[in-house]
Amino acid sequence: MSTPLSHERIFAIVRRIPAGRVATYGQIARLVGRPKAARQIGYAMHRCPSGLPWHRVINAQGRISLPADSTSSLAQRRRLEDEGVVFIGGRIDLDRYGWRDEPVAD
């Protein structure tokens, strides 16, 4: 049985995503050393502290995971666009806007 994911560790990684870049839930899971925990990253993001750049976390298809046309989804898209991220057909080009980083040591 694996140990629970530390939300603080997840949030520390999300804080490192620079403006104009995005990371996927799966990418963050890999960076915390739990490559199969993308869903748990999503759960943690629902509890993120104020000021965390939550809007920079998207799904592996380059899409916003929130329900389309919801207030939160529209806010996420607007924040990303304000940072220069371009959507084409509702998707973000991960090759162009994806953030690259290395795992964090314990």
C-alpha positions as CSV (number, residue, x, y, z in Angstrom):
1,M,0.0,0.0,0.0
2,S,1.4,3.4,-0.9
3,T,1.5,6.4,1.4
4,P,-1.0,9.3,0.8
5,L,0.2,12.1,-1.4
6,S,1.2,15.3,0.4
7,H,-0.8,18.2,-0.9
8,E,1.9,20.6,0.2
9,R,4.4,18.7,-2.1
10,I,1.9,18.9,-5.0
11,F,1.3,22.6,-4.4
12,A,5.1,23.2,-4.2
13,I,5.4,21.8,-7.8
14,V,2.4,23.8,-9.1
15,R,4.0,27.0,-7.7
16,R,7.0,26.4,-9.9
17,I,5.0,26.3,-13.2
18,P,5.9,29.7,-14.8
19,A,3.3,32.0,-16.4
20,G,2.5,31.1,-20.0
21,R,3.2,27.4,-19.4
22,V,1.0,24.5,-18.4
23,A,1.5,21.1,-16.7
24,T,-0.7,18.0,-16.8
25,Y,-2.1,16.2,-13.8
26,G,-0.1,13.1,-14.8
27,Q,3.1,15.2,-15.1
28,I,2.7,16.5,-11.6
29,A,2.0,13.0,-10.4
30,R,5.3,11.8,-12.0
31,L,7.2,14.7,-10.4
32,V,6.0,13.8,-6.9
33,G,7.0,10.2,-7.6
34,R,3.5,8.7,-8.0
35,P,3.1,8.3,-11.8
36,K,-0.3,6.6,-11.5
37,A,-1.8,9.3,-9.2
38,A,-3.1,11.8,-11.7
39,R,-6.6,11.6,-10.3
40,Q,-5.3,12.4,-6.8
41,I,-3.5,15.4,-8.2
42,G,-6.9,16.6,-9.4
43,Y,-8.5,16.1,-6.0
44,A,-5.6,18.1,-4.4
45,M,-6.2,20.9,-6.9
46,H,-9.8,21.3,-5.6
47,R,-8.3,22.1,-2.2
48,C,-5.5,24.5,-3.3
49,P,-4.6,27.5,-1.3
50,S,-5.3,31.1,-2.5
51,G,-2.6,32.4,-4.8
52,L,-1.6,29.0,-6.2
53,P,-1.5,29.1,-10.0
54,W,-4.1,26.3,-10.3
55,H,-5.1,27.4,-13.7
56,R,-1.8,26.1,-15.2
57,V,-2.8,22.5,-14.6
58,I,-4.7,20.8,-17.4
59,N,-5.4,17.3,-18.6
60,A,-3.1,15.1,-20.8
61,Q,-5.1,16.0,-23.9
62,G,-4.3,19.7,-23.5
63,R,-7.8,20.6,-22.3
64,I,-9.3,22.1,-19.3
65,S,-10.8,19.4,-17.2
66,L,-13.6,21.4,-15.6
67,P,-17.1,21.3,-17.1
68,A,-17.3,23.4,-20.3
69,D,-18.8,26.8,-19.8
70,S,-18.7,26.6,-16.1
71,T,-17.5,29.7,-14.3
72,S,-14.3,28.0,-13.2
73,S,-13.6,26.6,-16.6
74,L,-14.1,30.1,-18.2
75,A,-11.9,31.6,-15.5
76,Q,-9.1,29.1,-16.1
77,R,-9.2,29.7,-19.8
78,R,-9.2,33.5,-19.4
79,R,-6.2,33.3,-17.0
80,L,-4.2,31.1,-19.4
81,E,-5.0,33.4,-22.3
82,D,-4.0,36.4,-20.3
83,E,-0.6,34.7,-19.9
84,G,-0.3,34.2,-23.6
85,V,-1.4,30.6,-23.9
86,V,-3.3,30.0,-27.1
87,F,-6.2,27.5,-27.4
88,I,-7.0,25.9,-30.8
89,G,-10.2,24.0,-30.9
90,G,-10.4,24.1,-27.1
91,R,-6.9,22.5,-26.8
92,I,-3.5,23.8,-25.8
93,D,-0.4,22.7,-27.7
94,L,1.6,20.9,-25.0
95,D,4.7,20.8,-27.2
96,R,4.6,24.6,-27.3
97,Y,3.2,25.5,-23.9
98,G,4.1,22.5,-21.8
99,W,6.4,23.1,-18.8
100,R,9.4,20.9,-18.4
101,D,10.9,20.2,-15.0
102,E,12.7,17.6,-13.0
103,P,11.4,15.6,-10.0
104,V,11.9,17.1,-6.5
105,A,14.1,15.1,-4.1
106,D,12.7,14.3,-0.7
